[in-house]
């Protein structure tokens, strides 16, 4: 698994740095070019054919889907998937084995500069194939009953989701000069190392202070006469309350007394300040500003309050707000410098010569300059020129925007009551009025198509969106489709109001930029989330009672919750509590590394793309 993670990490880092489309220079030699990689041997020309590429891409995607469906709980819900995934895995293993065997036969296994084992991508492919074979063996034992359903052998499948990288890499072609990349990474690594040491120093400092300030907090309010050797939930206060046997801290109410009781860690939780490792874990949890108030109140109830006030106020101010943000800022700045160096290395990127400018500055009637299409005033459709001028006139646009605003206000007045007859009458009324609005917007779309011609109309993104809304809302007006999934098209019509404010439209263009940049960012984030969700599912799906990772949809929403940083400690604590006690520290490390890495990565990508 470590080798797979290493190979996958190298692949992901390459994709992160160079996913944006760059202009190539002819004097560079690509390090990763799927076509070139597969054409080094004459006998491998069949791998360059589109059909073969689609087959390998589809094989990797099917293998990933099979991994996402391969859990015991999923098989309980859908028993047929157990045999479906088994057949898919066998098919994928055969196809990928043929691909690897063909490369080995043509290039050799180890001898020669272009041999199979001298290419890191081939290392990655070989690990994925072996992992599929291991998965087939495990599933065979599960089918014949040698291995129980909920078995820790599913851990062997955890590297399999990385095969999605094999699907993604076929879409990427980029050029990487090794010597210059090595020089860039050497210059930037020292800065990353220094800021990482800076961050870990403050983390360790507060971890040591936490042990010295608080230590083990074990005093609880229990009922009078409780047997301390056999404490049950009914003996504790509701909720469980920490207390202090001295004059400082919280004092138990009547009929309760403050006693020191030992509760197992898997029952009381894994955060606290018992020793350095637990304190370090609690400090990071507090620095993420999730759940730190519960630790603070626990310390206030057990010890003199000034300790908790001083410790947690300074921790949030210095570590959560200052040190952590400095750490993130330096990392982002370092990657920004790397980006600049890559741009200098590739040279200036000019607009391709085969792409013509589509807009020019033109003087309007009121002596102001505006940006218009070059062929804005040319006759395009079968209609006379006067129709095109009407469609482009400010008056026509204003009327359309007023109708869109009226439709938005009308849609906002929809309400549902508990009177069935009244709701039925309202539904019929709203359906009739919505049909009239839809008819108006359909006529608008037809008028623009008639004026401009369909090819010129559909070429612009804004008109594509309007045409999609026209089709979707028209289907929504059919009685069988009304108030169904097609309702979303009606709701999306409000987005057209953005055109009513040029300032707002310009602001959104500056923020989000071209759609391809934002789309690639979303695509990469979703792929990363899919991979980590599938890995987490295979790591924890065998734990009985842990619902967060028993199926892929649950695992996906759990890892997305960690990504959003809202309640992520709950996902971590539940997994730790249901895990074996000796394994819980490794579970904590897994979630902390994921939480830190995924948030850093997303911040870097947002700065890089936007």
Buried (B, 14 or more C-beta within 10 A) or exposed (E): BEEBBBBBEBBBEBBBBBBBEBEEEEEBEBBBBBEEBBEEBEEBEEBEEEEBBEBBBEBBBBBBBBBBBBBBBBBEEEEEBBEBBBEBBBBBBEBBEEBBEBBBEBBBEEEEEEBBBBBBBBBBBBBBBBBBBBBBEBBEBBEEEEBEBBBEBBBBBBBBBBBBBBBBBBEBBBBBBEEBBEEBEEEBEEBBEEBEEBBEEBBBBBBBBBBEBBBBBBBBBBBEEBEEEEBEEEBBBEEEBBBBBEEBBBBBEEEBBBBEBEEEBBEBBBBBBBEEBBBBBBBBBBBBEBBBEBBBBBBBBBBBBEBBEEBBEEBBEBBBEEBBEBBBEBBBBBBEBBBEBBBEBBEEEEEEEEEEEEEEEBEEEEEEEEEBBEEEEEBBBEBEEEBBEBBBEEEBEEEBBEBBBEBBEEBEEEEEEEEEEEEEEBBEEBBEEBBEBBEBBBEBBEBBBBBBBBEBBEEBEEBEEBBEBBBBBBBBBEEEBBEEEBBEBBEBBBEBBEBBEEEEEEEEEEEBEEEEBBEBBEEBBEBBBBBBBBBBBBBBBBBEEBEBBBBBEBBBEBBBBBBEBEEBBBBBBBBBBBBEEEEBBEBBEBBBEBBBEBBBBBBBBEEBBE
